[in-house]
Amino acid sequence: GSDANLWQKFFDIEKELLRSACIFPAIGNHELTWDPTIQLYLKLFYLPTSPTGGEKYYSFDWGNAHFVVLNSNDGLTSFSTNQQNWLKQDLIAAGANADIQHIFTVMHHGPYSAANHGDNAFAKTNIVPTLKSNNVDMTFAGHDHDYERGEVDGLRYMVAGGGGAPLYS
């Protein structure tokens, strides 16, 4: 996360894709572990903002879908009250918008995973009830280096953590 040369390598590898596709990243553990201020990450990406999280968590609409990108690094110990309150208000507003037909959330450390890192207990406790009560269609995560999908109590989830590292067996 703090090595500008590795970021350059990423952009070199992905340049053809990025010419025709938008990227809306979620902060991962490597961004925060090696650069606690995430200044390089924030410098490299121009992201939507939220009133309480700046570019660290945000939402946007794309067609008839609403996307919420959370900062699960904040959630490794609880998810901040600011982020939880913002999420609730954001999802209520999206649910009231007649143009929005689908709601998706994205976070690095997802609530559910059957692989090496396992579930994120704080996401399950502090975020999942809000996602379920606001009819989120699916939540996407990375962190575990595998591909899995499932449904727990009506909330669909996907883990697709294969970017840049070998997959777990």
Buried (B, 14 or more C-beta within 10 A) or exposed (E): BBEEEBBEEBEEEEEEEEEEEEEBBBBBBBBBEEBEEBEBBBEBEEBBEBEBBEBBBBBEEEEEBBBBBBBBBBBBEEBBEBBBEBBBEBBEEBBEEEEBEBBBBBBBBBBBBEBEBEBBEBBBEBBBEBBEEBEBBBBBBBBBBBEBEEEEEEBBBBBBBBEEEEEEE
